[in-house]
Amino acid sequence: MKRGFRQMLDEANAEIEAVSPDAAAALLEDDDTVFVDLRDPREVEQSGRIPGAKHCPRGMLEFWIDPESPYHKPYFASGKSFVFFCAGGWRSALATKTAQDMGLTPVKHILGGFTAWKDAGLPVEAPEGKK
């Protein structure tokens, strides 16, 4: 294997911004910041989500960011800041690097992901049907 996931994470983390859950929470009410949940739908259904976060499965990110893609989502062309997160921070680190390489700025991700967010006692919307 030429490059394993750990090397890819190290390379990404050297070039991207990571924020603590508390620092991210301070941006939650900022209208110019979009939180993007990269977890798969089953994860979101099981554990809930950060209030107001957009959901973008990791496998669709590049297609949703690119305005020339038939799957483009306009909020990615909004000129706002983006905070990505996944369950533990690995997928979001790689996604943040990819988004940054595609020209989406400013972007950052939550260190430790949704797990660290919940462990910090920050707000979580209950999963659909589990309120």
C-alpha positions in Angstrom: 0.0 0.0 0.0 1.4 3.4 -1.0 -0.4 5.5 1.5 -2.5 4.2 4.4 -5.3 6.0 6.1 -3.1 7.1 9.0 -0.7 8.8 6.6 -3.6 10.4 4.7 -5.0 11.7 8.1 -1.6 13.1 9.1 -1.2 14.8 5.7 -4.8 16.3 6.0 -4.4 17.4 9.6 -1.2 19.3 8.7 -3.1 21.4 6.2 -6.6 21.9 7.7 -8.1 23.6 10.7 -9.6 21.5 13.5 -11.7 23.1 16.3 -12.7 21.8 19.6 -16.4 21.0 20.2 -16.7 24.1 22.4 -15.1 26.3 19.8 -17.5 24.8 17.2 -20.5 25.3 19.5 -19.7 29.0 19.6 -20.4 29.1 15.9 -23.7 27.3 16.1 -25.8 30.5 16.1 -23.6 32.2 13.4 -25.8 32.6 10.3 -22.6 32.7 8.2 -21.5 29.2 9.3 -22.9 25.9 8.0 -22.4 22.7 9.9 -22.2 19.6 7.7 -22.8 16.1 9.1 -20.9 13.6 7.0 -22.1 10.5 8.8 -24.2 7.9 7.0 -28.0 8.1 7.5 -28.0 5.2 9.9 -25.6 6.9 12.2 -27.8 10.1 12.2 -30.9 8.1 12.8 -29.4 6.3 15.8 -27.7 9.1 17.6 -29.3 12.4 16.5 -27.5 15.4 15.1 -26.1 18.8 15.8 -29.1 21.3 15.6 -29.4 22.9 12.2 -26.7 20.8 10.6 -27.0 19.9 6.9 -26.6 16.2 6.2 -24.2 15.2 3.4 -23.1 11.6 3.3 -19.3 11.5 2.9 -19.6 9.7 -0.4 -21.5 12.6 -2.0 -19.4 15.5 -0.7 -17.4 16.2 -3.9 -20.5 16.0 -6.1 -22.5 18.3 -3.8 -19.7 20.9 -3.6 -19.0 21.1 -7.4 -21.4 23.6 -9.1 -20.9 21.7 -12.3 -22.2 18.5 -10.8 -25.8 17.5 -11.4 -25.9 16.8 -7.6 -24.7 20.2 -6.5 -26.3 21.7 -3.4 -26.5 25.5 -3.5 -25.6 25.9 0.2 -22.1 24.9 -0.8 -21.9 28.0 -3.1 -23.3 30.3 -0.4 -19.9 31.9 0.5 -20.4 30.9 4.1 -17.9 29.1 6.4 -18.2 25.4 6.8 -17.7 23.1 9.9 -17.6 19.4 9.0 -18.0 16.6 11.4 -18.4 12.8 11.4 -18.5 10.4 14.3 -14.9 10.6 15.4 -13.1 13.1 13.3 -11.4 10.9 10.7 -13.8 11.2 7.8 -14.3 14.9 8.6 -10.6 15.6 8.5 -10.3 13.9 5.1 -13.4 15.7 3.9 -12.2 19.1 5.1 -8.9 18.6 3.2 -10.9 17.5 0.0 -13.3 20.5 0.3 -10.3 22.9 0.8 -8.5 21.4 -2.2 -11.7 21.9 -4.2 -11.6 25.6 -3.3 -14.3 25.7 -0.6 -13.1 28.1 2.0 -13.2 28.7 4.9 -13.6 25.1 6.1 -12.7 23.4 9.4 -13.8 20.2 11.2 -14.6 19.3 14.8 -11.8 17.5 16.6 -13.2 14.2 17.9 -16.4 14.6 15.8 -19.9 14.1 17.0 -18.8 11.8 19.8 -16.7 14.5 21.3 -19.6 17.0 20.8 -21.9 14.7 22.7 -19.3 14.0 25.4 -18.9 17.7 26.0 -22.7 17.9 26.7 -23.4 20.2 23.8 -26.9 20.3 22.2 -28.1 17.4 20.2 -31.4 17.0 18.3 -32.9 13.6 19.1 -33.2 11.2 16.2 -36.5 11.3 14.3 -39.2 9.4 16.3 -37.0 9.2 19.4 -37.9 12.5 21.0 
